[in-house]
Amino acid sequence: DAGVTQSPTHLIKTRGQQVTLRCSPKSGHDTVSWYQQALGQGPQFIFQYYEEEERQRGNFPDRFSGHQFPNYSSELNVNALLLGDSALYLCASSLTRDNEQFFGPGTRLTVL
Amino acid sequence: AQKVTQAQTEISVVEKEDVTLDCVYETRDTTYYLFWYKQPPSGELVFLIRRNSFDEQNEISGRYSWNFQKSTSSFNFTITASQVVDSAVYFCALRGGGKANFGNEKLTFGTGTRLTIIP
């Protein structure tokens, strides 16, 4: 039973560029949440997707957008990258009727 | 608004000592869930425990135990006879629950406690 997978593992971009991160949920899960974890901080909720729609959003600018596909996988897009976007981006999946979120290994994004 | 406070930024103990990680939370929800996650250097958050607000029984799992006290809004985590493999960053997290919070499954994390076990 595969857990949550994310790609790529590491990514280096320059300011102003755009990036797309990908997440495949744990088998049987239909909800995907994204979190940003800056160095030395706890994860911060970005948004959550269910039934291909954004259900809930944290305090992040519109530069952060996402998508969920019919197979429940998800993408996180960040436009006009800033140095402050450098962080570990974590994807978590869950069942809507269950509140246990399983996290992937994360994508470490470095913006130069 | 929900808030989780982990006042201990870093803790170092010698192997085999017991250690307690503190977690204090704030929420207006009557139904809520509390979690502990472990984050080893690899970065992946590993689920340790979930507790709902109606169950104040302490829980023990091997060397791990959790003390949930609603009166003080605390959910502390104790590792008994610590081992080097316990070295990691530990996060306490909170989320709302119940029908009124359906669609509010986001986790609110504390800032974490870095635990180092010295051999």
Interface residues (C-beta under 8 A of the other chain):
Chain A: T31 S33 Y35 G40 Q41 G42 P43 Q44 F45 Q48 R55 Q56 G58 L88 L90 A92 S94 T96 N99 E100 Q101 F102 F103 G104 P105 G106 R108
Chain B: V4 Y33 Y37 S42 G43 E44 L45 V46 F47 R50 F91 A93 R95 G97 G103 N104 E105 K106 L107 T108 F109 G110 T111 G112
